[in-house]
Amino acid sequence: MLSDIVHNLTETDNRPAPMIGALLREAWQDVRTRIHAELHVLGFTDVRKRDLQALQWPGPDGLRAIDLAANAGVSKQAIKPLVEHLESCGYLTREPDPDDHRAQRLRATARGRCLLTEIREIGRRIEADLSEQIGPERYQTMRDALEDLRGT
């Protein structure tokens, strides 16, 4: 696990303790790895780990590709192959944007809605496990602090 590697590096070569960004990234990578693994167990074997960028909250349904890219923190060029893959697997379709005739909106298919529902359920299980691991009060404090930091 990444946390073991980081811990061992820190202890063996006198590196400074990880900064908050590294801790948040490591936690996110662990969450993403678990979501991906559980999706595969559930039969969503065509969903690649990198596709989760396009499926992260709030999800692609109703967004334009450019908005999805901004949400994922990547370029439109980087999101395009993810959208194309999810579309080819039957999770997404594109439809004309009623507000801009030049654009298209992404829509989750029935299969896509099922996938998004499973991702949310996996997320709930991860949150419950985290709460159990560090205790409900510490978990709620962490969650509240992260909510307070959103958009700052």
Secondary structure, DSSP 4 states (H G I P E B T S, - for coil): -HHHHHHHHHHHH-PPPPPHHHHHHHHHHHHHHHHHHHHHHTT-TT--GGGHHHHSTT-STT--HHHHHHHHTS-HHHHHHHHHHHHHTTSEEEEEETTEEEEEEEEE-HHHHHHHHHHHHHHHHHHHHHHHHH-HHHHHHHHHHHHHHTT-
